[in-house]
Amino acid sequence: MTENNNEGITEVTEITQEELDEQHRVRLEKLAALKEAGNDPYTITQYPVDIHNSEIRARFDELENKDVCIAGRMMTRRNMGKASFIDIRDSSDRMQVYVRIDNVGEETFKAFKKWDLGDIVGIKGFVFKTKMGEISVHASEIVLLSKSLLPLPEKWHGLKDKEERYRKRYLDLIANPEVKDVFVKRSKILSEIRKFLDGHGYVEVDTPVLLPIEIGASARPFKTHHNALDIDMYLRIETELYLKRLIVGGFDKVYEVGRIFRNEGMDATHNPEFTSIEMYQAYINYFEMMDLIEELYRTVTLNVCGTDTVEYQGQQIAVGKPWERLTMIDAVKKYAGVDYNTWETDEQARACAKEKGVEDGVNANSTKGDVLIAFFENFVEDKLIQPTIIYDYPVENSPLAKRKTDDPAFTQRFEYFINGTEFGNAFSELNDPIDQKERFVKQVAAKRAQGGNDAQVDDDFITALEYGLPPTGGLGFGFDRLVMLLTNSASIRDVLLFPTMRPVGN
């Protein structure tokens, strides 16, 4: 893009790499001239900003003709001989500024004429309204606070490529300031979650990110090496096992907002680095956790959005209405027309899957539980648009959940789904150390059979359970997916400031 001054208006158009290099060279020359004249902007350490642009707009009636001090990035400029109008943008909004040679001085105005779009400037002056009704600041002082050595991207031409926006989020925020609203909302969502959990007596804690072993869970971890200890270590794939150690130790209610790392694929709902929130409470079961998560979602949604029904990708999601609750058996019967209870053997279950064309997740060794899960994934999950709780999962895919006493083939586990996507996972936690170790051993064996040779049983966690874990309800959910829901964002990359990206050239 190039900067043109036809009819006194500075605007931005598309730019070639050659033009970009040339503007970079010219701006470096301008910076060198500033430094030579003793006006190096990078030596300035502060500026006495006393108000934000949005506040000037909101309080214009009381601020009219009053002096203010603002600062921000120069986004546009309209030159009119001995005066100019510029727009500067701070963290809150844009503000028009009137700069006239008679007010700022001839020397300053001459220097100002050489400044570029993108430069950071400080303004002192009084608030007024132009003949066109535009709230503005009439400058009595203008100072160059930081020099922009590269031209800004223009909203409609320079930064509409999503890959470039994710890779250079700082430019995305400059060119598309509305993007910042998503991340301001993200911060508010997290604040409301903390307020809710703290208000329910939960204690926020921190647990290790670097672990000395690779646990047997199915997620693949990132591996690194600790030089001082000369041992391999693994970035955590969950916070669960340490949080349950704290319940053993005497905490009744704990939660963690944890950064999680999984060396796996990437798509619209998965990023290798993401944020989960896990919570554990002694002396309750998974049904009470269902009540808690429904209340949390309703409260947070209402406080953040002002309504408990939100639009998400063309769907009206009624977060505030009672969530439907179905066992996995009932959900498969409802949506697939298949009744698990008619299968007397694993062979009959596999034959049913073959008859219905279900192949993913089913092989020659699949059990009835495996087949039920496959039917759920193939026929049910994408139908769950409104918030829905699916509970009583087969033991085959629930190694940390307590078995149902009346049917040990199933566990006291639930997941909840919104818009066809799993948003959270909860258990009545398994607290039988003997059963837990047996499941860990099977899990590790399965992972090693798939090439995960570093997988181990977490013996220290088993030891903790042997000291006694009280009956406990636990739940974890992907925070980023909740942010996607409440900001109507289609991709997880839209709610991560700096999503994982392939380096340029690779």
C-alpha positions as CSV (number, residue, x, y, z in Angstrom):
1,M,0.0,0.0,0.0
2,T,1.1,3.6,-0.6
3,E,0.3,6.8,1.1
4,N,-1.1,9.5,-1.3
5,N,-1.8,13.1,-0.6
6,N,-4.1,14.0,-3.5
7,E,-6.4,16.9,-2.4
8,G,-4.8,16.9,1.0
9,I,-6.1,13.4,2.0
10,T,-3.8,10.7,3.2
11,E,-5.1,7.3,2.4
12,V,-3.8,3.7,2.1
13,T,-3.9,1.5,-0.9
14,E,-2.5,-2.0,-1.7
15,I,1.3,-2.2,-1.6
16,T,3.8,-4.4,-3.3
17,Q,6.9,-5.9,-1.6
18,E,9.0,-3.5,-3.5
19,E,7.0,-0.5,-2.3
20,L,7.1,-1.9,1.3
21,D,10.9,-2.1,1.2
22,E,11.0,1.4,-0.2
23,Q,8.8,2.8,2.5
24,H,10.8,1.0,5.2
25,R,14.0,2.7,3.8
26,V,12.4,6.1,3.7
27,R,11.1,5.8,7.3
28,L,14.5,4.7,8.5
29,E,16.0,7.8,6.9
30,K,13.4,9.9,8.7
31,L,14.3,8.2,12.0
32,A,18.0,8.9,11.4
33,A,17.3,12.5,10.7
34,L,15.3,12.8,14.0
35,K,18.1,11.2,15.9
36,E,20.7,13.5,14.3
37,A,18.6,16.5,15.3
38,G,18.4,15.3,18.9
39,N,14.8,14.3,18.6
40,D,15.0,10.5,19.0
41,P,11.5,9.4,19.9
42,Y,12.6,6.2,21.4
43,T,14.3,8.1,24.3
44,I,10.8,9.2,25.6
45,T,9.8,7.1,28.6
46,Q,6.4,8.5,29.5
47,Y,3.6,10.9,28.5
48,P,1.0,12.2,31.0
49,V,-2.2,10.6,29.4
50,D,-5.2,11.5,31.6
51,I,-8.1,10.2,29.7
52,H,-9.1,7.7,27.0
53,N,-10.9,8.6,23.8
54,S,-14.1,6.7,24.6
55,E,-14.4,8.6,27.9
56,I,-14.1,11.9,26.0
57,R,-17.1,10.9,23.8
58,A,-19.1,9.6,26.8
59,R,-18.5,12.8,28.9
60,F,-18.4,15.4,26.1
61,D,-21.0,17.7,27.8
62,E,-18.8,18.2,30.9
63,L,-15.5,18.1,29.0
64,E,-16.3,20.6,26.2
65,N,-13.6,23.3,26.1
66,K,-11.7,21.4,28.9
67,D,-8.0,20.5,28.5
68,V,-7.2,16.8,28.0
69,C,-4.0,14.8,27.3
70,I,-4.4,11.8,25.0
71,A,-2.1,9.5,23.1
72,G,-2.4,6.8,20.4
73,R,-1.5,5.6,16.9
74,M,-2.1,8.0,14.0
75,M,-4.4,6.2,11.6
76,T,-5.4,8.9,9.1
77,R,-4.4,12.4,8.2
78,R,-6.1,15.1,6.1
79,N,-3.8,18.0,5.2
80,M,-5.2,21.5,4.6
81,G,-2.1,23.8,4.3
82,K,-1.4,25.3,7.7
83,A,-3.8,22.8,9.5
84,S,-4.5,19.1,9.5
85,F,-7.0,16.7,10.9
86,I,-5.7,13.4,12.1
87,D,-7.4,10.4,13.7
88,I,-5.6,8.7,16.5
89,R,-6.6,5.4,18.0
90,D,-6.0,4.4,21.6
91,S,-7.0,1.2,23.4
92,S,-10.6,2.4,23.6
93,D,-11.6,4.2,20.4
94,R,-10.5,6.7,17.7
95,M,-10.5,10.5,18.2
96,Q,-10.2,13.2,15.6
97,V,-7.5,15.8,16.4
98,Y,-7.2,19.3,14.8
99,V,-3.6,20.4,14.5
100,R,-3.0,24.0,13.4
101,I,0.4,25.7,12.9
102,D,-0.7,28.7,15.0
103,N,-1.3,26.6,18.0
104,V,1.5,24.1,18.0
105,G,4.2,26.3,16.5
106,E,5.8,26.5,13.1
107,E,8.8,24.2,14.0
108,T,6.6,21.5,15.5
109,F,4.1,21.7,12.6
110,K,6.9,21.4,10.1
111,A,8.2,18.3,11.8
112,F,4.7,16.9,12.2
113,K,4.1,17.1,8.4
114,K,6.9,14.5,8.0
115,W,5.4,12.0,10.4
116,D,3.8,8.9,9.0
117,L,0.6,6.9,9.5
118,G,1.3,4.4,12.3
119,D,3.4,6.7,14.4
120,I,2.5,6.9,18.1
121,V,1.7,10.5,19.1
122,G,0.8,12.4,22.2
123,I,-1.7,15.3,22.2
124,K,-2.5,18.0,24.6
125,G,-5.5,20.3,23.8
126,F,-9.1,21.1,24.5
127,V,-12.2,19.2,23.6
128,F,-14.6,20.7,21.1
129,K,-17.1,19.8,18.4
130,T,-16.5,20.6,14.7
131,K,-19.1,22.3,12.4
132,M,-19.9,18.8,11.2
133,G,-20.7,17.7,14.7
134,E,-17.6,15.6,15.2
135,I,-16.2,15.4,18.8
136,S,-12.5,16.3,18.5
137,V,-9.5,17.6,20.3
138,H,-7.9,20.9,19.3
139,A,-4.2,20.4,19.8
140,S,-2.0,22.8,21.6
141,E,0.9,20.3,21.8
142,I,1.7,17.3,19.6
143,V,4.7,15.0,20.4
144,L,6.1,12.0,18.5
145,L,6.3,9.2,21.0
146,S,7.3,6.3,18.8
147,K,8.2,6.0,15.1
148,S,6.5,3.3,13.0
149,L,9.1,2.0,10.5
150,L,6.6,0.0,8.5
151,P,3.4,1.1,6.8
152,L,0.1,0.0,8.4
153,P,-2.0,-2.7,6.8
154,E,-5.3,-1.2,5.4
155,K,-8.4,-2.9,6.7
156,W,-9.9,-3.8,3.3
157,H,-6.8,-4.7,1.4
158,G,-3.8,-5.3,3.6
159,L,-4.9,-7.7,6.2
160,K,-7.9,-9.8,5.3
161,D,-5.9,-13.0,4.9
162,K,-6.7,-15.1,8.0
163,E,-3.4,-16.9,8.1
164,E,-1.6,-13.5,8.2
165,R,-4.0,-12.2,10.8
166,Y,-3.3,-15.1,13.1
167,R,0.4,-15.0,12.5
168,K,0.7,-11.2,13.1
169,R,-2.0,-10.6,15.6
170,Y,-0.6,-7.2,16.5
171,L,-1.3,-6.1,12.9
172,D,-4.8,-7.7,13.0
173,L,-5.6,-5.6,16.1
174,I,-4.4,-2.4,14.4
175,A,-6.2,-3.0,11.1
176,N,-9.3,-4.6,12.6
177,P,-9.8,-3.0,16.1
178,E,-13.1,-4.8,16.6
179,V,-11.1,-8.0,17.0
180,K,-10.0,-6.8,20.4
181,D,-13.6,-7.0,21.6
182,V,-13.3,-10.8,21.4
183,F,-10.3,-10.8,23.8
184,V,-11.8,-8.3,26.1
185,K,-14.8,-10.5,26.3
186,R,-12.6,-13.5,26.9
187,S,-11.1,-11.8,29.9
188,K,-14.5,-11.0,31.2
189,I,-15.7,-14.6,30.8
190,L,-12.7,-15.9,32.8
191,S,-13.3,-13.3,35.5
192,E,-17.0,-14.4,35.8
193,I,-16.0,-18.1,36.0
194,R,-13.5,-17.3,38.8
195,K,-16.2,-15.2,40.6
196,F,-18.7,-18.0,40.3
197,L,-16.3,-20.8,41.6
198,D,-14.9,-18.6,44.3
199,G,-18.4,-17.8,45.4
200,H,-19.1,-21.5,45.7
201,G,-16.2,-22.0,48.0
202,Y,-13.7,-23.3,45.5
203,V,-10.0,-22.5,45.9
204,E,-7.9,-21.7,42.8
205,V,-4.6,-23.6,42.7
206,D,-1.6,-24.1,40.4
207,T,-0.1,-27.5,39.6
208,P,3.0,-28.5,37.6
209,V,3.2,-28.0,33.8
210,L,6.4,-30.1,33.5
211,L,5.9,-33.7,34.5
212,P,8.6,-36.4,35.1
213,I,6.6,-39.2,33.4
214,E,4.3,-39.6,30.4
215,I,1.0,-40.8,31.8
216,G,-0.9,-43.5,29.9
217,A,-3.8,-41.3,28.8
218,S,-4.5,-41.3,25.1
219,A,-3.4,-37.7,24.3
220,R,0.2,-37.4,23.0
221,P,2.4,-35.1,25.0
222,F,5.2,-32.8,24.1
223,K,8.6,-34.0,25.3
224,T,11.6,-32.0,26.5
225,H,14.7,-32.5,28.5
226,H,15.7,-31.0,31.9
227,N,19.4,-30.4,31.7
228,A,20.1,-29.9,35.5
229,L,18.4,-33.1,36.4
230,D,19.4,-34.8,33.2
231,I,15.9,-36.3,32.7
232,D,13.2,-36.2,30.0
233,M,10.1,-34.4,31.0
234,Y,6.6,-34.0,29.5
235,L,4.3,-31.0,29.2
236,R,1.0,-31.8,30.9
237,I,-2.0,-33.0,28.9
238,E,-4.3,-32.4,31.8
239,T,-4.4,-31.1,35.4
240,E,-6.5,-33.9,36.8
241,L,-4.2,-36.1,38.7
242,Y,-2.5,-33.4,40.7
243,L,-5.8,-31.7,41.6
244,K,-7.1,-35.0,43.0
245,R,-4.0,-35.3,45.0
246,L,-5.1,-32.1,46.7
247,I,-8.5,-33.6,47.5
248,V,-6.6,-36.5,49.1
249,G,-4.6,-33.9,51.1
250,G,-7.6,-32.3,52.6
251,F,-8.9,-29.6,50.2
252,D,-12.6,-30.0,49.7
253,K,-13.0,-27.8,46.6
254,V,-10.3,-26.9,44.1
255,Y,-10.0,-25.6,40.6
256,E,-7.3,-24.7,38.2
257,V,-7.3,-22.5,35.0
258,G,-4.5,-24.5,33.3
259,R,-2.6,-24.2,30.1
260,I,-2.6,-27.6,28.5
261,F,-0.3,-29.0,25.7
262,R,-1.2,-31.9,23.4
263,N,1.0,-32.9,20.5
264,E,-2.0,-33.7,18.2
265,G,-3.9,-32.4,15.2
266,M,-5.3,-29.0,14.6
267,D,-8.7,-28.0,13.4
268,A,-11.5,-25.5,14.1
269,T,-11.8,-26.7,17.7
270,H,-8.3,-27.9,18.5
271,N,-5.0,-26.1,19.1
272,P,-1.9,-27.8,20.5
273,E,-1.8,-25.3,23.3
274,F,-5.1,-24.4,25.0
275,T,-6.8,-23.5,28.3
276,S,-8.8,-25.9,30.4
277,I,-10.6,-25.4,33.6
278,E,-10.9,-28.3,36.0
279,M,-12.7,-28.4,39.3
280,Y,-13.0,-31.1,42.0
281,Q,-15.3,-31.3,45.0
282,A,-15.2,-33.8,47.8
283,Y,-18.4,-35.7,48.9
284,I,-20.5,-35.1,45.7
285,N,-21.2,-37.2,42.7
286,Y,-21.5,-36.6,38.9
287,F,-25.2,-35.6,39.2
288,E,-24.3,-32.7,41.5
289,M,-21.6,-31.7,39.0
290,M,-24.3,-31.6,36.3
291,D,-26.2,-29.1,38.4
292,L,-23.0,-27.1,39.0
293,I,-22.0,-26.8,35.3
294,E,-25.5,-25.8,34.2
295,E,-25.6,-23.1,36.8
296,L,-22.1,-21.9,35.9
297,Y,-22.9,-21.6,32.2
298,R,-26.2,-19.8,32.8
299,T,-24.6,-17.4,35.2
300,V,-21.6,-16.6,33.2
301,T,-23.5,-16.3,29.9
302,L,-26.1,-13.9,31.4
303,N,-23.4,-11.8,33.1
304,V,-21.2,-11.5,30.1
305,C,-23.8,-11.3,27.3
306,G,-26.8,-9.8,29.1
307,T,-28.9,-12.8,27.9
308,D,-28.8,-16.5,28.5
309,T,-29.7,-17.3,24.8
310,V,-26.8,-16.6,22.4
311,E,-26.4,-16.9,18.7
312,Y,-23.7,-19.3,17.5
313,Q,-23.0,-19.8,13.8
314,G,-26.6,-19.3,12.9
315,Q,-28.1,-21.3,15.8
316,Q,-29.9,-19.8,18.8
317,I,-28.4,-21.6,21.8
318,A,-30.6,-21.6,24.8
319,V,-28.0,-21.8,27.6
320,G,-30.5,-20.7,30.2
321,K,-33.1,-23.4,29.6
322,P,-32.8,-26.8,31.5
323,W,-30.4,-29.0,29.6
324,E,-31.6,-32.3,28.3
325,R,-30.0,-35.2,30.0
326,L,-29.7,-38.6,28.3
327,T,-27.8,-41.8,29.1
328,M,-25.5,-42.8,26.2
329,I,-27.7,-45.9,25.8
330,D,-30.9,-43.7,25.5
331,A,-29.2,-41.2,23.2
332,V,-28.1,-44.0,20.8
333,K,-31.6,-45.5,20.9
334,K,-33.2,-42.1,20.2
335,Y,-30.9,-41.0,17.3
336,A,-29.7,-44.3,15.8
337,G,-32.7,-46.5,16.6
338,V,-30.3,-49.1,18.1
339,D,-30.9,-50.6,21.6
340,Y,-27.7,-51.6,23.4
341,N,-29.7,-53.7,25.8
342,T,-30.6,-56.2,23.0
343,W,-27.0,-57.1,22.5
344,E,-26.2,-60.2,24.5
345,T,-22.6,-60.6,23.3
346,D,-19.8,-58.5,21.8
347,E,-20.3,-60.5,18.5
348,Q,-23.9,-59.3,18.3
349,A,-22.8,-55.8,18.9
350,R,-20.2,-55.9,16.1
351,A,-22.7,-57.5,13.8
352,C,-25.2,-54.7,14.5
353,A,-22.5,-52.1,13.7
354,K,-21.7,-53.9,10.4
355,E,-25.4,-53.9,9.5
356,K,-25.7,-50.2,10.2
357,G,-22.5,-49.3,8.3
358,V,-20.6,-48.2,11.4
359,E,-16.9,-48.9,10.8
360,D,-15.0,-46.1,12.5
361,G,-14.1,-47.2,16.1
362,V,-15.1,-50.9,15.5
363,N,-12.7,-53.8,14.9
364,A,-12.6,-57.5,15.4
365,N,-11.9,-57.1,19.2
366,S,-14.5,-54.4,19.9
367,T,-16.7,-54.9,22.9
368,K,-20.3,-53.9,23.4
369,G,-19.1,-50.7,25.1
370,D,-16.8,-49.9,22.1
371,V,-19.6,-50.4,19.7
372,L,-22.0,-48.2,21.7
373,I,-19.4,-45.4,21.7
374,A,-19.0,-45.8,17.9
375,F,-22.7,-45.5,17.4
376,F,-22.8,-42.4,19.6
377,E,-20.0,-40.8,17.6
378,N,-21.5,-41.7,14.2
379,F,-25.2,-41.0,14.9
380,V,-25.7,-38.8,17.9
381,E,-23.0,-36.2,18.6
382,D,-23.6,-33.9,15.7
383,K,-27.4,-33.8,16.5
384,L,-26.8,-32.3,20.0
385,I,-27.3,-28.6,19.1
386,Q,-28.9,-27.4,22.3
387,P,-26.9,-27.9,25.5
388,T,-27.3,-31.6,26.3
389,I,-25.7,-33.8,29.0
390,I,-24.9,-37.4,28.0
391,Y,-24.1,-39.6,30.9
392,D,-23.3,-43.2,31.9
393,Y,-20.3,-44.0,29.6
394,P,-18.9,-47.5,29.0
395,V,-15.9,-48.3,31.1
396,E,-13.8,-48.9,28.0
397,N,-13.3,-45.1,27.4
398,S,-13.5,-43.9,31.0
399,P,-10.4,-45.0,32.9
400,L,-10.7,-42.4,35.6
401,A,-14.4,-42.6,36.4
402,K,-16.1,-44.7,39.1
403,R,-18.1,-47.7,37.9
404,K,-21.9,-47.8,38.4
405,T,-22.7,-50.1,41.2
406,D,-25.7,-51.5,39.5
407,D,-23.9,-52.0,36.1
408,P,-20.1,-52.2,36.3
409,A,-19.8,-52.1,32.6
410,F,-20.7,-48.4,32.8
411,T,-19.2,-45.5,34.7
412,Q,-20.5,-42.5,36.5
413,R,-19.3,-40.1,33.8
414,F,-21.0,-37.4,31.7
415,E,-20.0,-35.1,28.9
416,Y,-22.0,-32.1,27.7
417,F,-22.5,-31.0,24.1
418,I,-23.4,-27.8,22.4
419,N,-23.8,-27.3,18.6
420,G,-22.6,-30.9,18.0
421,T,-19.4,-30.4,19.9
422,E,-18.2,-31.8,23.3
423,F,-17.6,-28.9,25.7
424,G,-16.8,-30.6,29.0
425,N,-16.2,-33.9,30.7
426,A,-17.1,-35.0,34.3
427,F,-16.9,-38.0,36.6
428,S,-17.8,-39.4,39.9
429,E,-14.1,-39.9,40.4
430,L,-12.6,-43.4,40.7
431,N,-11.2,-43.7,44.2
432,D,-10.5,-47.4,44.4
433,P,-6.7,-47.6,44.1
434,I,-6.7,-51.3,43.0
435,D,-9.3,-50.7,40.2
436,Q,-7.4,-47.5,39.2
437,K,-4.1,-49.3,38.8
438,E,-5.6,-52.1,36.8
439,R,-7.1,-49.5,34.4
440,F,-3.8,-47.6,34.2
441,V,-1.9,-50.8,33.3
442,K,-4.4,-51.5,30.5
443,Q,-4.2,-47.9,29.3
444,V,-0.4,-47.9,29.3
445,A,-0.3,-51.3,27.4
446,A,-2.7,-49.9,24.8
447,K,-0.7,-46.8,24.3
448,R,2.6,-48.6,24.0
449,A,1.0,-50.9,21.5
450,Q,0.4,-47.8,19.4
451,G,4.0,-46.7,19.7
452,G,3.9,-44.6,22.9
453,N,6.8,-46.4,24.4
454,D,7.4,-43.7,27.1
455,A,3.9,-44.2,28.6
456,Q,3.9,-45.2,32.3
457,V,1.6,-45.8,35.2
458,D,1.6,-42.9,37.6
459,D,2.5,-44.9,40.7
460,D,2.6,-41.8,42.9
461,F,-1.0,-41.1,42.1
462,I,-1.9,-44.7,43.0
463,T,-0.1,-44.2,46.3
464,A,-2.1,-41.0,46.9
465,L,-5.3,-43.0,46.3
466,E,-4.1,-45.6,48.8
467,Y,-4.2,-42.9,51.5
468,G,-7.8,-42.4,50.7
469,L,-9.6,-40.2,48.2
470,P,-13.1,-39.3,49.5
471,P,-16.1,-39.6,47.1
472,T,-15.4,-36.8,44.7
473,G,-17.1,-35.1,41.7
474,G,-14.7,-33.7,39.1
475,L,-15.2,-31.8,35.9
476,G,-13.1,-30.3,33.2
477,F,-14.0,-28.1,30.2
478,G,-12.3,-26.3,27.4
479,F,-12.3,-22.6,28.2
480,D,-11.5,-21.7,24.6
481,R,-14.6,-23.4,23.3
482,L,-16.8,-21.5,25.8
483,V,-15.2,-18.3,24.5
484,M,-16.0,-19.4,21.0
485,L,-19.6,-19.9,21.9
486,L,-20.1,-16.6,23.7
487,T,-18.3,-14.5,21.0
488,N,-19.8,-16.4,18.0
489,S,-16.4,-17.3,16.8
490,A,-16.1,-20.2,14.2
491,S,-12.5,-21.2,15.0
492,I,-10.5,-21.6,18.1
493,R,-7.8,-19.5,16.4
494,D,-10.2,-16.6,16.5
495,V,-10.2,-16.7,20.4
496,L,-6.5,-17.3,20.9
497,L,-4.3,-14.2,20.6
498,F,-1.4,-16.2,19.3
499,P,-2.6,-19.6,17.9
500,T,0.0,-22.2,16.9
501,M,1.1,-21.6,13.3
502,R,3.6,-23.2,10.9
503,P,6.6,-20.9,10.6
504,V,6.8,-18.9,7.4
505,G,8.8,-20.8,4.8
506,N,8.3,-24.3,6.4
